[in-house]
């Protein structure tokens, strides 16, 4: 037998959001399907915790966990091969186990161990029955297929987690302070990774910033988002703000067509000396300037997203006066309210109440995390400070 690496086991369970959680939809039908196929009374996908074995998914089982020491599941997890006990009362290891006591005690057990993404043995697909039964090699094979699927799901979850780490690392964190301005942003994917992104970086005499929204969710949209971000950044030294959008459209035209996707994007270059913002809105339409006097200007657009039948993009200008805040957000924010464009007024109201871009972003982030946003939620806010503001620079 090979002992379970408890630290490694707990690590993989935490990484895949499985540790200590009740049954979720990761294995929605597996236990029910196995129970129907084998005619088994009880079926569980069991995970090894430090002191107990808990059931991530279960069929016919009331409890969520059992003690680990000396149990059927622990023995199976520690086994090199599937553990088949055709008659519990005839097996010296288990005939005195409390679960086998009484007329309704366990009489049959079959367990097939499975491994985490890094090869550590972390759990078992297990079946219990209240009567003895024979269990041949042909019946073990479907369990192996199910276990292979479990391991594939865990590997996929880890791959998504790693992709999410990369995606988060690509978001801007620290920036040399831009005197007189504050900036903040957040991106909350609906899944592990998503198609929204925001970005900002220093340019000669100011700051460039972008918010993009790729149609769809998940890994495919995340790949497109990363590509758009990279191409936009490649135009950092171009003075024409349209160049970044046109370059992105050219680079991705074939790829976007093949996957039937498109990208809405707001991209801007801001001059620090006077707050002049030159921008392109490629079908995004969710950017608003909230003035220090409480009024607001929605930066409307008639230009189309990247990946559609476009006729080119045009640049526009707006000036941030001292105290003004520019807020750009993805359509996932609309879903936090009633899903209509009336939500723009909600965002404007929040911006009026917010003392800084950071506080506005934090408010929307709390809403998204509290309510479980169905779509990616991304917000980018830039504020030009008042003359009497303390110089606190960039906020991230």
N, C-alpha and C positions, 0 to 999 in steps of 0.2 A: 504494500500500500504506500501511496505518496500522500503525506499530510497536506492539508489545505493551508496555503499561505494566507493567514487571516488578514494581515495588513493589505496584501495585494487584493484579496477578495473584497474587502470593504472599499478599497480605492476604486475598483472597477464598478462596484454597485453605485457608489456616489457619483462617479463620472456619468453613468448612464441613467441617472435619476431613478434608480430602482430601490436603493437602500431605505428600508423603513417605510416604504409607501404601500398602500393597499393596492389591490389589483387594478391595473389601468388597461388601456387599450393596446399595449404593446403585444400582448398575446391574447387577443379578444376571444378567439374561438378554439384555441388549441386544446384546452382541458375538456371542453364539451365534446369536441370531435373525437378525442381519444377515448372518452368514456363511452360514447356511442359505438365506436369501432370495436372496442374490446368488451363491451358490456360490463365495465368496471363500476363499482359503487363510488369510489373516490379517486380523483385524479388531481395532482398538484404540480405546479412548477415551483420548486422549493429552492430557496437561497440560504446559504450558510452565513448566519450572523455570528457574533462573538460567543454568545451563550445559548442561542436558540436557532432553530431553523424556521424561517417564516415563509409563508406561501404568497408569492407574488401574484399567482393566478391559481384558482382552485375551483373544483366542481364537486359538490356533495359534501364539502367540509365546512363546518361552522366556524371553527377557530381560525385565527390568522397566523398562529405560530405554535410550535411545540418546543419543548426542551431539546437541546441538541445532543447532549451526552448519551451515547449508547443507543440512539434511536435508529429506526430503519433508514431515514433519509441521510443521517450523518454517515452511517456505514456505507451507503450507496455512493455518497459523494467522495468518500475516501477509497472507493474501489477502483481498480484499474479497468475493470470490465463491468458490463451490466450486472446488477445484483438481482437474482431471481430466487424468491423463496416460495416454492409451490405450496408448502404446508408449514405454516409458522409453528404449530405445536410440535412438529417433528424436527425443528431446527434448534440446536442447542443454544444458538446465539440469541434467539428471540422468544423462545417458548414461555419464558417467565416475564416478558416485557408487559408492563401495565396495559398497553393497548391491545394485548392478546387475551386479556382476562374476560371471562363471562361469555354468555351465549352470543353477544353481539360484538365480540372481539375480532381483531384483524386475523384472518387466516391465510391471506395471500398478499405478497408484495412483489412488485417489479419496479426497479429503479434504474434509470440510465443517466449517468453523470454527464454534465456538460461543462465547457470551459469558457472563460472570459476571453476578450480580444487578445490579451497578451499570453494566453496559454495556461493561465491559472485555473484550477478546478474550483468552481464557485457554486454549483447547484446541481439539481437532479430533477428530471421528469419522472414522477413516481405515480404508481397506481396501487391502490389497496382494494382488497375485496373481503367480504365476510364469509367466504367459503374457499376451501382449497381448490386449486385448479392447475392443470398442466400448462406449460408455457414453452413452446418449441422455438427453434431458431427462426422460423418463418414469422413468428409473432414478435420477435425482437426487432426484426428489420424495420417495421413501420415506426418503432420508437426511435431508432437511429435516424430515420428521415426527419422526424420531428425535432430531435436534438440538433441535427445539422441546421435546421431552420432557426432554432433558438440562437445558436452560435452566430449565424449569419446576421440575425437581427441585432445582437449585441455588438458585433463588429461594425455594422452600419451605424449604430448609435454612437460608437466611439469615433468613427470617421466624421460624422456630423459635428460631434463635439470639438474635434480638432479643427474642422473647417470654421466653426463658430469662433474659436480662439483666434484663428488667422484673420477672420473678418473684423473682429473687435480690435485687433492690433492695428488694422489699417485705418481705423478712425483716428482723427487728430486728437491729441491729448494736450501736449504742451506747445506753446508758441511764444516766441519772443514778444513781450508786451507791445501792443500797438497803442501808443500814447493817446488817451482820450476816448478809447473804444473798449467795449466788452463784447465777448462772443461766447456762446455756449451751444451745445447740441446733444442730442441723444438719438439712438437708433435701437428700437426694440423689435426684433423679428417675431413674427407670429409662430414660426417654427424655430428649430435650432439655428438656422441661417435664413437669410431673406434677401429680397431684391432691392431694398432701400439702401441708400448710403448718403452720407454727408461728408463734406471735406472742406478744409480751408488751409491756406498757406500764404506766406508772405510773397509779395511781388514788389517790384520797384515802386516805392512811394505809397504802398498801401497793402491791400489784402484781397485775395481772390477766394471766393467761397461758392460751393455747389451743393445742391440737394437733388438727388436722382431717385427715380422710382421705376423699377423694371416690372412690367406686367407679370404677375404670378408670384409664387412663393417657393422657398426651398432651394436646393443646391444649384439647379440650373439658373435660376434668377440671380443667385449670389455670384456665379461665375461671370454672368453678363455685367452685373454691377461692378465687379472688380475690374473688368476690362474697360468699362466706360470711365471709371475713376482714373485708371492709368493713362488713357488717351487724353482726357481732359488735362491732366497734370503735364502732359508732354507739351501743351501749348502755353505753359506758364509764362514764357518770355515773349509771347505774341501780344502786341498792344490791342489788337482787335478782339473783343470779347466773343464775337461770332466764330472765330477760328476754332476754338475748342469744341464747339458743338458740331461744326461742319467736319472737323477731323474725326470726331467720334462716329458720326453718321457714316462717313466713308469707310472707316475701319471695320464697322460692324454691320454694314448693310447686308452682306451675304448671310452672316450668322443669324441676324435677327429675322431675316426672311425664312430661313430654314426651320427655325423653331417657332415661327408665327408669334413672335413677341415684339414689343416696342418699349421705348423708354421715354418717360416724361422727365424733364430736367429744367431746373432753374440754375443758371450759372452767372456769376457777377464778378466784376472787378471794382473795388472801392478805392477811391483816392483819399488818403488819410487827411490831407491838408484842409479839404473843404467838405468832405462827406459825399462827394459825387459818386454815385453808383451807376456804372454802365452794366446792363444785364441783357441776357437772352432768356426767354421763357419758351421752351420747346414743349408746348402742350401741357404744361404743368398747372398753371392757373391758381395756385394756392400759396401766393406770397402777398403779404400785406405790410404796409408801412403804417405804424401806429404813431401818430404825432404827439408831441409833448402837450399840445392843447386838448388832447382827447379825440380828435378826429382821426380818420383812418382812410388810407388809399389802397384799394385792391389793385395789384398790378396785373391787369387783364392781358390776355394774349389771344391772338388768332393763329399763331404759328402751331404747327403740328409736331407730334413727338418724333423721336428718332425711330426709324423702322417703318414709317408710314409713307404714303405718297406725298412727299413734301415738295414745296416750291422754294426752299431755302428759308433761312431764319434772319430776323432783323434785330438790331440792337436798339435798346431804349435807355433812357436815363432818368434817374430820380435822385434827389439830394436828401441825405439825412442831416437835418438840422440838429443842433444840440438838444439832447433829450429824446430824440426820435428813436424808435426801435423797428427794425425790419425783421419780420418773422416769416419763414418759409416752412411748410410742413407737407407731409405726404397725405394721401387720401385715407390712410388708416386712422388718422385723427378724426375724420368725419364719422367713422364708425364708433368712436367713443361716445358719440351723442346720437343724433337721429339720422346720420348718414347723408344729409343734404348740405347744400352750400350755405344754408343758414348757420352752420357751425362756424363759419368764418367770423360771424359776430361774437360767438362764444369765445373764440381765440382772442379777438380784439379786446373783449372785456377782461380776459385774464391778463393780457399784456398791459392794460391800463393799471391793473392792480399790482402787477409785478414791479418790484424795485430794480431788478436786474434781469438780464437774459437767463441767468442761471436759475433764478426763482421761477420764471415762467416755464422753463424746460422741466424743472423738478415737478411742478404742478401737473403737467401733462403726463410725465412719466408715472407719477403715482396713480393717475387715472387708468393708464394703460395696464399697469401691473395689477392693480386692484380688480379690474373688471375682466382681465384676460382678453386682450384685444384680438379680434379675429383676423386682422390684417397687420402687416408690418406698420409700425408707428415710428415716424422720424420727424424731428423738429430741429430747426436751426434758427437761432436768434442773434442779431447783431444790434448793438445800441451805441449811439454816439453820446458821450457824456456831456453833462452840463458844465459850465465853467467852474462851478463850485463843488463839483464831484471830487471826491478823493481819488487820486490816480492809482486805481487798483488793477489797471491793465486788463489782460485777457482772462476770461473765466472759461474753464473747460469742465 
